[in-house]
């Protein structure tokens, strides 16, 4: 396990006061994959990088568009037309040169996801479609890798932490793929709120500090500013994780 440099001890001082140098070293030696560099993925990437996760991989096939800019905060006006992964890499490296970031401009198909998920410690859902979410969930279960799901629409969001073999997977609680809505309405702060929760859970799982949000679906309602906790259980007949 590598040691922390003096610059890292200073950079991460406030969180080291929470979980110690040992916890920070766990972050430094961790690898995280973020699938999607949009409304959820952008703030998640910023805070993973700021926290000092050692290597962060992210995948997205699209270029930044003007209509992205109300919520995809790694992409600025000058980035319109630029691949999202290129825009993200530039900003993240400037934010924290201590972290290794790698952006992959490609479609998140099964072959690529399988190869990436196999070599990371944890996966964060930055997606905007259920087909790929279900695919990521299935591959995470296959490789026994924690998967932190986030979903948003309008002023509504949800969070589910999946630890294969221990908690329900995404398809346990949502057996059938929901209907896709495109383009869907969204206030930019909604994915920001959910992404912060995703990164909080990621840091807890990677460091062992705190109590991860296991066995519950967290529902955020920004319209009324409320959070609801729904207890969820594994299904023995789930086609994805029922045999674990």
N, C-alpha and C positions, 0 to 999 in steps of 0.2 A: 504494500500500500504506500503510495507516494505521500510525502509530507506537504504541509501548507507553507507556501512562501510568505515572507513578511508582508508583501503587498496583499496577499489573500487574507491573512489574519486581520489586516486593517479593513479590507473591503467587506468582509463578512462578519465584522465584529459584533453587530447587533443581534444577528441570528446565532452566532456562536455562543452568545450569552444565554440562549435558550437550550440548544442541544449539544453544546460543547464542540471541541475540535474533532472529536471522534465522529460526531454527526456530520460535520462539514466534510470530513474526509470521505464519508460514505457517499455524500453528494458528488464529490469530485471524482469518485471512482464509479459513478453510475452512468448508464447510457439510456436515454429516453427518446422515443419516437413520437412525433406529432404528425398525425395524418390530416393534412389540410392546413393552408396558411391563409385562412379567411377570418371571419369575425371572432370565432373561438380560438383559432390557432395563433393569431397575431399576439393578443395579450398573454396567452399561455406561454408562447416562446419568449416574450420579453421577461416574464417573471421567472421562468426556468433559467434563463441566462443570467439574470440578476442574482439568483440564488446560488449560482455556481455549480450546476449540474455539469459534470465533466465533459460529456459528449452529447450533443443534441442533433438528432437526425430529423428532417422534415421533408415531406413530399407534397407536391402540388403541380398540376399540369397547366394551370391557367396564367394569364397575364393580368396585371392590375388594370382595373377599369374605373372610370369616374364614379360609377354607382357603388363601388366598393368602399369609398373613402369615409362614409359616415360611421364605419365600425371596424374596418380592417386597418388598424392603427400603425402597422409597420409600413404601409404603403402611402406615399404622399403624392401631391399633385404632379411633381416631376417624375414620378415612377409610372405614370399611366402608359401602358403599352409594354412595360418591362415585365419579364417573368416574376411572379410573386416570390419564388425562392431566391432569385437574385436580389430583389429588393430587401428581403428579410435578412439574408446573409450579411449584406453591407451594414445594416443598422445594428444587428446583434453583435457583430465583431467590434463595432465602435463602442457599443455599450459595455462589453466585457471581453477583452482579449484573452482572459485566462481560460475561457471556455472554447471548446472545439465545436463549431457548428458546421453542418453539412446539409445543403439544400439539394433536393433531387427533383428535377423537372420531368415528371413522368406521370402516367396514369396509375392510380393505385389498384392494379389488378392483382389477382391471387398470387401469381408467381413472385412478383416484386414484394408484396406485403409479407409473404411467407419467408423470404430471405431476410428481410429487414427485422421483422418481429423476432425471429429466432436469435438475433444477436443483441437485443436490447433488454433492459431490465423492466421496462414499463412502457405502456402505450397510452397516449392521450388522444381522445376523439376531438378533432377539429373539423369535422365533416358537416356537410349540408344535405346529405342524402342517405336514405335508409339502406339501400342496397349495399353500399360500401361499408356502412356501419355494421351490418350483419356479417359481412365478410370479415372485417377486422375482429369482431367479437369471436367468430368461429376459429380464426387462426390463433388468437390469443389463448383461447381455451386449449387448442391443440398443443401449444408450446408452454402452457401453464404460466403465462405472463399476465400480470395485472393490467387491466384495461379500465381507464377512467372515462366513462361516457358523459358527454354533455350534449344537450339538445336545446334549441331555442326557436321561438317565433314570437314576434311582436314584443310584448313586455313579459313573456312567459319563458321560463327555462326549467331544465331538470338536470339532475346529477345522479349518476349511479356508479359506485365503485365495484368493479368485478375482480374478485380474486378467485381464479378457477379452482374448483374443488372445495371451496370454503363458502362462497357466496353464490347467489343466483347470477347467471350470466344475463346478458341483455335480452336474449331470446326467451329466457325463462319467464320474464315479466311482460315481454311484448312478443308473443308467439308469431304473429303475422306482421309482415312489413306494412307500416302505415302508408297511406296515400301521400305521394309527393306533391308539394305545393311549390310552384315556381312561376314567377319570383315571389318569395314570401315576405310579408312586412316585418320590419324589425327596427327597434330603437337601438342605437349603437351601444348603449350601456348594458343591454341585456346579455349579449355574448361576453362582454367584459366582466360582468358579475359572475357568470357561470365559469368562465375561464379561471378567475381568481380562486374559486372553490376547487376546481380541478387541480390547480397547481398546489394548493394547500394540502390536498389529499395525497398528491404525488410526493411532496416533500416528507409527509408523515410516513408514508410507506417506505420510502428510500432510506430515511434516517432511523426509523423505529421510534420517533418521538411522537407522543400524542396518541389518540385513539382514532383510527381510521373509521370512516363512515361506512360500516359494513352492514349488510342486511337491511338497508333502507334506501328508498328513493326520495331524494330531496327535491321538492317542487318550489320554485320561486315565482311569485306573482308580483311583478313590478307595478302593476296597475293599482293594487291595494297595498303594496309593500308588505308582503307576508311570505313566510316560509312554512311549508307543510312537510312533515316527515311521515312517509308511508312505509310500514314494515313490509318487507318482501322476503319470500322463502324460495329455496331451490325446488324445482319440479323434477321428480324422478323420471317423468316421461319426456323431459326436454331433449330434443334430438341433438343438441349441441353439447350439453354438459351433464346430462342425466346419468351417464355411466361412470363419471369420475368418482 
